[in-house]
Amino acid sequence: MAADDLSTLLSIEFEVFGKVQGCFFTKYCKDLALQLGITGWVKNTKKGTIVGKLQGRKAELDQMIDWLTNTGSPGCKIERCELSNWVYLTRFDYNDFSIRF
């Protein structure tokens, strides 16, 4: 399978910096993930960032990463989004997408 194949299954961890708490960022993130068929989780951190793990096909992950980097929830101010631990998957580790506390 080619690495640039849009149907390739990937797992990616992310951290979003900026004014991203107190503006329903995790709720909007979950809603979009479910709409795109992405599994994983998202949560607020004590240091004011949002972290999570995304699993899905590259095409949908690209849309999600664009949202995490450039759009976000209404009223948020994203400074940057750091992506790490890119892993190829043969199957999902999660059945759905959840907000963790």
N, C-alpha and C positions, 0 to 999 in steps of 0.2 A: 504494500500500500504506500503510495507516495505521500510525503509529508505535507504537500500542499493540497491534498485531496480534501474537498470541503465536507466529505462525509466521515472523515477520520474522527474517531472518538478521542477526546482529550480531557484531562483534568488540570485545572489551573487554580492557584491560590491568588488572592488579591488583597490589597489594602488601599483604601481611598482616604486621602488627606484633604483637609479644608474644613469648611463649616458644613459638616455632613450629618451631624446629630441634631435632633430636635426638629427635623423637617421630614419625618416619615420616610427617610432614605431606605431603611430596611424593608418597609412595606412595599414601596415602589419596586425595589430590587427583586423581591419575591414575586410580585405580580408579573414583572417582565420575564423572569426566569421561567415561570410556569407557562406563560404564553409562548415562549420559545422552545419549550420542551427540555429545559436545562435542569439538572438535578444538583443538589448540594445544600449549602447553608450560608447564612449571613448573620453577623452580629455586631453590636457596638462594642468598642473597647473602652477601657478606663481612661486611655490617653486621648480620647476624642476622635478616633478614626473609626472606619468601618472595615471589618475583615470578613473573608469568606472563602468558600471553595466552590468552583463551578465545574460541572462535568456535562459534556455534550458534544455534538458534532461541531467541527471547526466553523462552519458557516454561521451557526447560531451563536457560538461563543464570540465570534468577531463582532456581531451586533451587540451582544451584552457588554463586551469590553469597550466598545465605542460609547455606550450609554454610561458605563462606570467612569470613563475618562472625560467625557465632554458634556453629558446631559444631566444625569442624576435626577433627583426629585425636585419639584417646584420649591424655590426658596433656598436651595443649597448653593454653596460656592465651592466647587471642586478645585483644589490646587493641583493635585496629581493623583494618578492611580499606579501603584507598583504591582507588577505581575511576577509570580515566582512559581517554582516547582511544576513546570510543564511536564506532564507525563502522558504517554499514549496508553489508552485503555482498550481492553477487549470487551469489557462490560462495565456498567455503572456500579459504583459502590453505594449509591443512595437510590431510594425509590421515588423521592419527591424533593422539593426545595423547601427548607424550613428557616425560620428565624430563631436563632439561639439566644439565650439570655444568660 
